[in-house]
Amino acid sequence: MLKLGVNIDHVATLRQARYRGLEQGIRSEPDPVEAALVCERAGCHGITAHLREDRRHIVDHDVIRLRREIKTRLNLEMANTPAMVEFALRVRPDIVCLVPERREEVTTEGGLAVAAQLGAIAATIKRLKEAGIEVSLFIGPDAEEIEAAARSGARFIELHTGAYAESYHQKAPRQRELERLIAASEQAHELGLRVNAGHGLNCDNLGLIHLVPHLVELNIGHSIVSMAVFHGLDRAVRDILSAMANYRSA
């Protein structure tokens, strides 16, 4: 069964639009932890949160509360920096997904350059795994990066599906990006990596993702929160799960 991890960053983004800078513990809305619990009750298999260095949406207290309150798995997305690694070692999420991070970007715009910083990434993976934390690498569907990911010690990769999502309404580019994802997933599977995917996925474009083999989990956030504005969070999660149904791994 293809699993769903719900990224709740965009709930925190809405909160921060009004309540940024308030002390922890002061009632603010919407509460991303409360949103995570709704998503779990709707049937998701895990909760994803990206703790950015600038704390633009998710903040430290959110992650600590998520670790304490959710019943599924906590996937902490973060940059590979000493401060983030130390935080992860204190909080102990179930899995850490290492992602690239630039202050000027609106959202994560590309995959991690694993080959160019393999030594540093491998060292971080070793520390996290010794603490019992699984590690995933958020990378583009690029053969060199997948090869490097396999050498890094990571158990998972998460394929960046943004280029596929952005080209979805253009037949030739969409097919090209879909073929890249298929090839990347095949390569990763052959190298012993487990494969997740995410970025820009929604009910419209999920159908063709069923053609990508060996997927374990999809991480989806923006689309779910967007649909929740009109239909509620519970229904938004259930609609995504319905669109994911009947996936066959290979």
MITOR-216441 format. One record per atom (N, C-alpha, C, O): residue in three letters; x, y, z. Coordinates in steps of 0.1 Angstrom, whole numbers, plus 2048, in hexadecimal, padded with zeros to 3 digits. Atoms other than C-alpha are relative to their C-alpha. Example, Ala and Ser with C-alpha at 12.3 -4.5 7.8 and 13.67 -1.06 7.14 Angstrom:
# residues 2
ALA8097F4800
ALA87B7D384E
ALA80980C800
ALA81380C807
SER7F77F5800
SER8897F5847
SER7F880B808
SER7FD816809
END
This chain:
# residues 250
MET8087F4800
MET800800800
MET80980D800
MET81280E808
LEU7F97F3800
LEU80D8237F7
LEU7FB80880B
LEU7F080B80D
LYS8037F87F4
LYS80F838816
LYS80080F7FD
LYS8068137F4
LEU8017F2801
LEU80785C81B
LEU80680780C
LEU801804818
GLY7FB7F77F6
GLY81B87582F
GLY7FB80E7FE
GLY7FD8137F3
VAL8057F2802
VAL80A896834
VAL80980A806
VAL80D80A812
ASN7F77F57FC
ASN8208B5835
ASN7F780B805
ASN7EF8107FE
ILE8087F67FA
ILE8118CE84D
ILE80680E801
ILE801816808
ASP7F97F3800
ASP8298EB846
ASP7F680B7FC
ASP7F7816802
HIS8097F6805
HIS80D8FE834
HIS7F680480A
HIS7F081080A
VAL8097FC7F5
VAL7F78FE853
VAL808809809
VAL80281380D
ALA7F87F77F8
ALA81490D866
ALA80280E7F9
ALA803818800
THR7FE7F3808
THR81992784A
THR7F4809803
THR7F6815804
LEU80C7F87FD
LEU7F593384F
LEU80080580E
LEU7FD811810
ARG7FF7FB7F3
ARG7FA935874
ARG80A80B802
ARG807816808
GLN7F67F67FF
GLN81A949871
GLN7FD80D7F9
GLN8028177FD
ALA8047F4807
ALA80996285A
ALA7FA80A80A
ALA7FA816808
ARG8067F77F5
ARG7F796F87A
ARG80880080D
ARG80980A814
TYR7FB8027F2
TYR80A961898
TYR80F7FF801
TYR8147FB80B
ARG7F1801800
ARG82F96288E
ARG80680880B
ARG80281480D
GLY7F97F87F5
GLY84596C8AC
GLY7F97FE80D
GLY7FF803817
LEU8068027F3
LEU82C9638C7
LEU8077F5808
LEU80D7EC803
GLU7FA8097F7
GLU8399508E5
GLU7FA7F27FE
GLU7EE7F17FC
GLN80680E800
GLN83592A8E5
GLN7F67FF80B
GLN7F8804816
GLY80B8027F6
GLY81691F8F7
GLY7F58097FF
GLY7EA806805
ILE80B7F7802
ILE80193C8ED
ILE7F77FA7F5
ILE7FC7F67EB
ARG80980680A
ARG7E29308DB
ARG8008087F3
ARG7FF8147F2
SER8007FA80D
SER7E59368B6
SER7FA7F67F6
SER7F97EA7F9
GLU808809809
GLU7D3928898
GLU8048037F1
GLU80880E7EE
PRO80380E7FD
PRO7D3913884
PRO80C7F9806
PRO8187FC803
ASP7F58077F9
ASP7E78FB899
ASP8047F47F7
ASP7FC7EB7F4
PRO7FC80B809
PRO7FC8E4883
PRO8007F2807
PRO7FF7E8800
VAL80180D7F9
VAL7FD8C989E
VAL7F27FB800
VAL7EF7EF7FD
GLU80E804801
GLU7D78C889F
GLU7FD7FC7F2
GLU7F57F27F0
ALA80280580E
ALA7D78C6879
ALA8067F27FE
ALA8007EA7F7
ALA7FA80D801
ALA7EF8A987B
ALA7F77F5805
ALA7F67EA800
LEU80980A7FA
LEU7D7896892
LEU7F47FE7F7
LEU7EF7F27F6
VAL80B802809
VAL7BA89C87A
VAL8047F87F4
VAL7FD7EF7F0
CYS7FB80880C
CYS7CF88E85D
CYS8027F2804
CYS7FF7E97FC
GLU7FF80E7FB
GLU7D786F872
GLU7F27FA801
GLU7F17EE7FC
ARG80E8067FF
ARG7B2869879
ARG7FA7FE7F3
ARG7F27F57F1
ALA80580280E
ALA7AB86D854
ALA8077F47F9
ALA8037F07EE
GLY7FA80C806
GLY7C385084D
GLY80E8027FA
GLY8137F87F4
CYS7F27FF805
CYS7E585E844
CYS8097F7808
CYS8067F3813
HIS7F680A7FA
HIS80484984D
HIS80B807807
HIS81380080D
GLY7F57F97FA
GLY81B864859
GLY7FE80F7FE
GLY7F78147F6
ILE8007F2800
ILE82188985F
ILE80E8067FD
ILE818801803
THR7F37FA804
THR83C89E84E
THR80080F804
THR7F6816803
ALA7FE7F17FD
ALA8498C085A
ALA80E8047FD
ALA8177FD800
HIS7F37FA804
HIS8658D584D
HIS80480B80A
HIS7FE815809
LEU7FB7F57F7
LEU8788E8868
LEU80B8077F9
LEU8168037F8
ARG7F67F8807
ARG889903854
ARG80980880A
ARG80580B815
GLU7F67F97F8
GLU8A7916861
GLU7FA80E804
GLU7FD81380F
ASP8067F37FC
ASP893937860
ASP7F27FF807
ASP7EC80980A
ARG80C8027F9
ARG875927871
ARG7F48077FA
ARG7EC80D802
ARG80B7F8806
ARG85D936858
ARG7F27FA801
ARG7E8801800
HIS80D8067FD
HIS84191D85F
HIS8017F780C
HIS7FD7FB817
ILE7FE8097F4
ILE8488FF875
ILE80B805809
ILE81680A804
VAL7F67FC7F6
VAL85A908895
VAL8047F5809
VAL7FD7EA809
ASP7FB80B7F8
ASP86D8F38AE
ASP7F57FA809
ASP7F47EE80A
HIS80A8057F7
HIS8508F18C6
HIS7F57F77F8
HIS7F07ED7FE
ASP809809808
ASP83A8E28AA
ASP8057F27FF
ASP7FE7E8801
VAL7FA80D802
VAL8528C68A4
VAL8007F880D
VAL7FD7EC80D
ILE8008077F3
ILE8558BE8C9
ILE7F27FB803
ILE7F17F0808
ARG80E8047FE
ARG82F8BD8CC
ARG7FC7F47F7
ARG7F57EB7FB
LEU80380B809
LEU82C8A78AD
LEU8067F3805
LEU7FF7E9804
ARG7F980C7FB
ARG84588F8BB
ARG7F87FA80B
ARG7F87ED80D
ARG8088057F4
ARG83088C8DB
ARG7F27FC7FD
ARG7ED7F2803
GLU80E802802
GLU80D88C8CC
GLU7FB7F77F5
GLU7F17F17F6
ILE80580880B
ILE80B87B8AB
ILE8027F1802
ILE80B7ED80A
LYS80080F7FE
LYS8058558A9
LYS8077F97F4
LYS80A7ED7F5
THR7F980780C
THR81484E886
THR80F804800
THR81580480B
ARG7F27FD801
ARG83785787A
ARG80380F7FE
ARG7FB8167F7
LEU7FC7F2802
LEU84887987C
LEU80C8007F7
LEU8177FB7FA
ASN7F57FE80A
ASN85D88285E
ASN80480F801
ASN7FD8187FD
LEU7FA7F27FE
LEU8738A1865
LEU8088037F4
LEU8137FD7F2
GLU7F87FB80B
GLU87F8B3846
GLU80980B805
GLU80481380D
MET7F77F67FB
MET89E8C884C
MET80C8007F8
MET8107F77F0
ALA7F37FF807
ALA8BE8D583E
ALA80B7F9808
ALA8097F6814
ASN7F58067F9
ASN8DF8C4846
ASN80980A806
ASN81480D800
THR7F87F67F8
THR8EC8DD85F
THR8027FA80E
THR7FA7F3813
PRO7FD8057F2
PRO8FC8D6881
PRO7F480380A
PRO7F17FA811
ALA80B7FD7F7
ALA8DF8E8893
ALA7F47F77FD
ALA7ED7F3807
MET80C809803
MET8C48D4881
MET8037F2804
MET7FA7EB809
VAL7FD80E7FC
VAL8D68B3887
VAL7FF7FF80F
VAL7F97F5814
GLU8018007F2
GLU8D98BB8AC
GLU7F1800805
GLU7EE7F980E
PHE80E8007FD
PHE8B48C38AD
PHE7FA7F37FE
PHE7F27EE806
ALA80580D803
ALA8AB8A389C
ALA8047F580A
ALA7FC7ED80E
LEU7FB80A7F6
LEU8C088F8B4
LEU7F980280E
LEU7F77F8815
ARG8077FE7F4
ARG8AE89F8D1
ARG7F17FB7FF
ARG7EC7F5809
VAL80F802801
VAL88A89B8C4
VAL7FD7F17FB
VAL7F37EC7FF
ARG80180E805
ARG88F8788B3
ARG7F47FE7F8
ARG7EB7F67FB
PRO80B804809
PRO877879896
PRO8027F27FB
PRO80D7EC7FC
ASP7FE80E806
ASP871857885
ASP8098007F4
ASP8117F77F2
ILE7F87FF80C
ILE881863865
ILE80480E7FE
ILE7FB817801
VAL7FC7F3804
VAL89588185A
VAL8028007F1
VAL8087F77EC
CYS7FD7FE80E
CYS89488D836
CYS80880C7FE
CYS804817801
LEU7F67F5802
LEU8B28A282D
LEU7FC8067F3
LEU7FB8007E8
VAL8047F980B
VAL8A88BD815
VAL80980C7FD
VAL810811807
PRO7F97F3802
PRO8B98DB804
PRO7F880B805
PRO7EC80A806
GLU8087F57FB
GLU8B08FC812
GLU80780D7FC
GLU81380F7FF
ARG7FB7F2803
ARG8B4920805
ARG7F680A806
ARG7EA808804
ARG8087F67F9
ARG8A793E819
ARG7F68077F6
ARG7EB80A7FA
GLU8087F8809
GLU89994F7F9
GLU7F57F87F9
GLU7ED7FE7F3
GLU80A808806
GLU8849327ED
GLU7F3800807
GLU7F3802813
VAL80D8017F9
VAL85F9307F3
VAL7FE7F2806
VAL7F97F1811
THR80180E7FB
THR85F90A7F6
THR80D7F97FA
THR8147FF7F2
THR7F4807804
THR87A8F07F0
THR8007FE7F1
THR7F77F77EB
GLU8007FF80F
GLU8838F57CB
GLU8077F57F9
GLU8057F47ED
GLY7F880B807
GLY89A8D87C3
GLY8047F680A
GLY8027F6816
GLY7FB80B7F8
GLY8AA8B97CF
GLY80D802807
GLY81580C803
LEU7F47FF7F9
LEU8C78B57E6
LEU80C7FB7F7
LEU80B7F17F0
ALA7F4804808
ALA8EA8B47D6
ALA8087F6808
ALA8127FA80F
VAL7F980A7F8
VAL8F58947E6
VAL80E7FD7FB
VAL8177FC804
ALA7F3804805
ALA91288C7CF
ALA80B80B804
ALA816807807
ALA7F77F57FD
ALA9228AE7D6
ALA80480180F
ALA80E808812
GLN7FD7FE7F1
GLN9218AB7FC
GLN7FE7F2807
GLN7F97F1812
LEU80280E7FC
LEU921885800
LEU8067FE80E
LEU7FF7F7817
GLY7FA8037F3
GLY93988581E
GLY7F980680B
GLY7F67FF815
ALA8077F97F5
ALA92689E833
ALA7F27F9802
ALA7EE7F880D
ILE80D8077FF
ILE90588D82B
ILE8017F2806
ILE7F97EF80F
ALA7FE80E7FA
ALA91286A833
ALA80380180F
ALA7FE7F9816
ALA7FD7FE7F2
ALA920877854
ALA7F3803808
ALA7F17FD813
THR80C7FD7F9
THR8FE88585E
THR7F77F4800
THR7F17F180B
ILE80880C800
ILE8EC865853
ILE8057F680B
ILE7FD7F0812
LYS7FB8097F6
LYS903851869
LYS7FC80480E
LYS7F87FB816
ARG8047FB7F2
ARG8FC866888
ARG7F17FD802
ARG7ED7F980D
LEU80F8027FE
LEU8D6865882
LEU7FD7F1801
LEU7F57ED80A
LYS80380E7FF
LYS8D684087C
LYS8047F980D
LYS7FD7F0812
GLU7FB8057F3
GLU8EA83989B
GLU7F680380B
GLU7F67FD815
ALA80A7FC7F6
ALA8CF84B8AE
ALA7F27FA7FD
ALA7E87FD804
GLY80C807803
GLY8B483589E
GLY7F78077F7
GLY7EB8047F7
ILE8087F7809
ILE8A884F885
ILE8027FC7F2
ILE80E7FC7ED
GLU7FE80380E
GLU8A2844861
GLU80380D7F9
GLU7FF8187FD
VAL7FD7F4808
VAL8AE85C846
VAL7FC7FE7F2
VAL7FE7F47EC
SER8047FF80E
SER8A0866824
SER80780C7FA
SER80A815801
LEU7FA7F4807
LEU8B087D80A
LEU7F68047F5
LEU7F27FC7ED
PHE8097FA809
PHE89A8947F6
PHE8088047F3
PHE80F80E7F3
ILE7F77FE80C
ILE8A98927D3
ILE7F78007F3
ILE7EC7FB7F2
GLY80680080D
GLY8A08987AF
GLY8027F27F9
GLY80A7EB7FE
PRO7FE80D807
PRO89C87A797
PRO80C8007F7
PRO80B8007EA
ASP7F37FE807
ASP8C087C78D
ASP8097F3804
ASP80B7F080F
ALA7F980D7FE
ALA8D585C789
ALA80D802809
ALA80F7FA812
GLU7F47FE7F8
GLU8F586B798
GLU7FC80280F
GLU8037FD818
GLU8047FE7F2
GLU8E38777B7
GLU7FA7F3807
GLU7FC7F1813
ILE80580C7FA
ILE8D18567BC
ILE80C7F6803
ILE80C7F080E
GLU7F48087FD
GLU8F38447BA
GLU80680580C
GLU80A7FD815
ALA7FA7FA7F4
ALA90185C7D4
ALA7F77FD80C
ALA7FD7FA817
ALA8098037F5
ALA8E28567EA
ALA8037F2805
ALA8037F0811
ALA7FD80E7FD
ALA8E98317E9
ALA80D7FE808
ALA80E7F6810
ARG7F38017FA
ARG90D8377F4
ARG80080780E
ARG809806816
SER8007F77F4
SER90384F810
SER7FC7F980D
SER7FF7FD818
GLY8058077F4
GLY8F3835827
GLY7F2803803
GLY7EC7FD80C
ALA80E7FD7FE
ALA8D0843824
ALA7F87F37FC
ALA7FC7EC7F3
ARG80980B804
ARG8B4829823
ARG7F58047F6
ARG7F17FC7EE
PHE80A7FB809
PHE89B83F811
PHE80580C7F7
PHE80E8137FB
ILE7FF7F3807
ILE89A8597F6
ILE7F28057FE
ILE7E87FD7FE
GLU80D7FB804
GLU87D8707EF
GLU8028077F2
GLU8098117F2
LEU7FF7FA80D
LEU87A8797CA
LEU7F880D7FF
LEU7EC80D802
HIS8067F3802
HIS87389D7C3
HIS7F78007F3
HIS7FC7FE7E8
THR80980180B
THR85489D7AD
THR7FB80D7FB
THR7F280E7F3
GLY8047F3804
GLY8528C27A8
GLY8008037F1
GLY7F68097EC
ALA7FF7FE80E
ALA85D8C2784
ALA7F57F97F9
ALA7EF7FE7EF
TYR80B807805
TYR8438A877C
TYR7F3807802
TYR7EB8097F9
ALA80D7F97FD
ALA8278BB78D
ALA7FF80D7F8
ALA7F48107F4
GLU8007F3807
GLU8318DC77D
GLU7FD7FE7F1
GLU7F78077EA
SER80280380E
SER8308CC75A
SER7F47F87FD
SER7F27F37F2
TYR80B80A802
TYR8118B775F
TYR7F68037F5
TYR7F27FA7EE
HIS80A7FC80A
HIS7FB8CB747
HIS8068017F2
HIS8008067E9
GLN7F980080D
GLN8158C972B
GLN8057F17FD
GLN80D7EC804
LYS7FF80E802
LYS8158A671C
LYS80E7FB7FF
LYS8137F2806
ALA7F2804803
ALA8398A370F
ALA80980280D
ALA8107F8811
PRO7F87FF7F4
PRO84A8B272E
PRO7FC7F780B
PRO8047F2813
ARG8068097F6
ARG83389F745
ARG8067F27FE
ARG80A7EB808
GLN7FB80E803
GLN83D87E734
GLN80F7FF803
GLN8137F5808
ARG7F18007FD
ARG862887736
ARG8037FF80F
ARG80B7F7813
GLU7FE8007F2
GLU86088E75B
GLU7FB7F3807
GLU8017EE810
LEU80580D7FA
LEU84B86F762
LEU80A7F57FD
LEU80D7ED806
GLU7F680A803
GLU86585A750
GLU80D801809
GLU8137F780C
ARG7F47FE7F7
ARG881869765
ARG7FD7FB80E
ARG8057F4814
LEU8048067F3
LEU86E860785
LEU8007F1800
LEU8047EB809
ILE80180E801
ILE86883D779
ILE80E7FA800
ILE8117F1807
ALA7F2805801
ALA88D838770
ALA80780280D
ALA80F7F9812
ALA7FA7FD7F3
ALA898848791
ALA7FC7F680A
ALA8047F1812
SER80580A7F7
SER8828317A5
SER8057F27FE
SER8087EB807
GLU7FB80D803
GLU88D812793
GLU80F7FF804
GLU8137F680A
GLN7F28007FC
GLN8B281C798
GLN8017FF80F
GLN8097F7815
ALA7FF8007F2
ALA8AD8237BD
ALA7FC7F3806
ALA8037EE80F
HIS80580E7FB
HIS89A8027C3
HIS80C7F67FD
HIS80E7EE806
GLU7F580A803
GLU8B77EF7B2
GLU80C802809
GLU8137F980C
LEU7F47FC7F7
LEU8D08017C9
LEU7FC7FD80E
LEU804800817
GLY8048037F2
GLY8BC7F67E8
GLY7FA80B808
GLY7F880A814
LEU8067F47FA
LEU8AC8187EF
LEU7F17FE800
LEU7EB7F87F7
ARG80E7FF800
ARG88881C7FA
ARG7FC80D7FA
ARG8038177FD
VAL8037F4807
VAL8768367E6
VAL7F3807804
VAL7E8801803
ASN80C7F77FD
ASN85E8527F1
ASN80080A7F5
ASN80980B7ED
ALA8007F680A
ALA85386F7DC
ALA7F780B805
ALA7EE80980D
GLY8097F57FC
GLY8438917E0
GLY80580E7FA
GLY81080F7F5
HIS7FF7F2804
HIS8408B67D6
HIS7F78037F4
HIS7F97FE7E9
GLY80A7FC80A
GLY8238C57C3
GLY7F67F67FC
GLY7EF7F87F2
LEU80A80A803
LEU80E8A67C3
LEU7F2803804
LEU7F080980F
ASN80E7FD7FC
ASN7E88A97C3
ASN7F77F57F9
ASN7FC7EC7F3
CYS80980A806
CYS7C98967B9
CYS8007FF7F1
CYS7FD7F47EC
ASP80080080E
ASP7CC8A0795
ASP80C7F87FA
ASP80B7F07F1
ASN7F4806806
ASN7F089478F
ASN8047F3807
ASN80E7ED802
LEU7FC80C7F9
LEU7F18767A7
LEU7FE7F37F7
LEU8067E97F9
GLY80380D808
GLY7E385D78D
GLY80C7FB7F9
GLY80F7EF7F9
LEU7F4805807
LEU80385C778
LEU80B7FC809
LEU8147F4805
ILE7F58047F7
ILE819859796
ILE7FF7F1803
ILE8087EA807
HIS80280F7FF
HIS80A835798
HIS8097F97F7
HIS80B7ED7F9
LEU7F780780A
LEU82182D77B
LEU80F800805
LEU8177F8800
VAL7F38007FA
VAL840834791
VAL8017F4809
VAL7F97F3813
PRO80080C7F8
PRO84A8127A0
PRO80780280D
PRO80E80C80F
HIS7F98017F4
HIS85680A7C3
HIS7FE80B80A
HIS80680C814
LEU8027F57F7
LEU8488287D5
LEU7FA7FA80D
LEU7F27F180E
VAL8048047F2
VAL8438247FB
VAL7F780B805
VAL7EC80780B
GLU8087F57F9
GLU835846805
GLU80080D7F7
GLU80A8107F1
LEU8017F3806
LEU8298677F6
LEU7FF80A80B
LEU7F7808815
ASN8017F57F6
ASN82E88780A
ASN7F980C7F9
ASN7FE8117EF
ILE8087F5806
ILE8138A1802
ILE7FB80980A
ILE7F7805815
GLY8047F67F6
GLY80B8C1813
GLY7F880B7FA
GLY7EC80D7FE
HIS8067F4805
HIS8028E07FF
HIS7F27FD7FA
HIS7E88047FD
SER80D803806
SER7E68CF7EB
SER7F67FC80B
SER7EA80080A
ILE80A8047F5
ILE7D68C080B
ILE7FB80C807
ILE7EF80E80A
VAL8047F47F9
VAL7D68E181D
VAL7F88097F7
VAL7EE8107FC
SER8087F8809
SER7C98F37FE
SER7F27FA7FF
SER7E8802800
MET80D806800
MET7AC8DA7FB
MET7F880280D
MET7EC80380D
ALA8077FF7F3
ALA7A58DD820
ALA7F980E801
ALA7EF80E809
VAL8077F3800
VAL79C90281B
VAL7F17FF7FC
VAL7E8805801
PHE80D801806
PHE77E8F7807
PHE7F87F4806
PHE7EB7F5807
HIS80780C7FC
HIS7768D4814
HIS8037FB80E
HIS7FD7F1812
GLY7FC8057F3
GLY7868D0836
GLY80C7F67FE
GLY80E7F07F4
LEU7F4808800
LEU7A68BE83F
LEU7FE7F17FF
LEU8057EA7F8
ASP80380E801
ASP79789C845
ASP7FD7FB7F2
ASP8037F17EE
ARG80480480D
ARG78789A823
ARG80C8027F6
ARG80E7F97ED
ALA7F47FE809
ALA7A78A8812
ALA80A7F4801
ALA80E7F07F7
VAL7F780C7FE
VAL7BC88C821
VAL7FA7F47F9
VAL8017EC7F3
ARG80780C806
ARG7A2872817
ARG8008007F1
ARG8017F67EB
ASP8007FF80E
ASP7A087F7F4
ASP80E7FC7FA
ASP80E7F67F0
ILE7F3804804
ILE7C687C7F0
ILE8027F1801
ILE8087EB7F8
LEU7FF80F7FE
LEU7C58597FE
LEU7F97F87F6
LEU7FD7EE7F1
SER80880680B
SER7AA8507E5
SER8088007F3
SER8087F77EB
ALA7F97FF80C
ALA7BF85D7C9
ALA80D7F77FF
ALA8127F47F5
MET7F58097FF
MET7DC8487D5
MET7FD7F1800
MET8067E97FF
ALA80480E7FF
ALA7C88287D8
ALA8037F87F4
ALA8047FD7E9
ASN7FD80A80B
ASN7D08097C3
ASN80D8027FA
ASN8107FC7EF
TYR7F3800805
TYR7F48127BF
TYR8077F2801
TYR8057EC80B
ARG7F980C800
ARG8097F47B6
ARG80F8037FF
ARG8138097F5
SER7F27FC7FF
SER82E7F67C0
SER8087FD7F3
SER8108057EF
ALA7F880480C
ALA83C7E37A2
ALA7F87F57F8
ALA7FD7F07EE
END
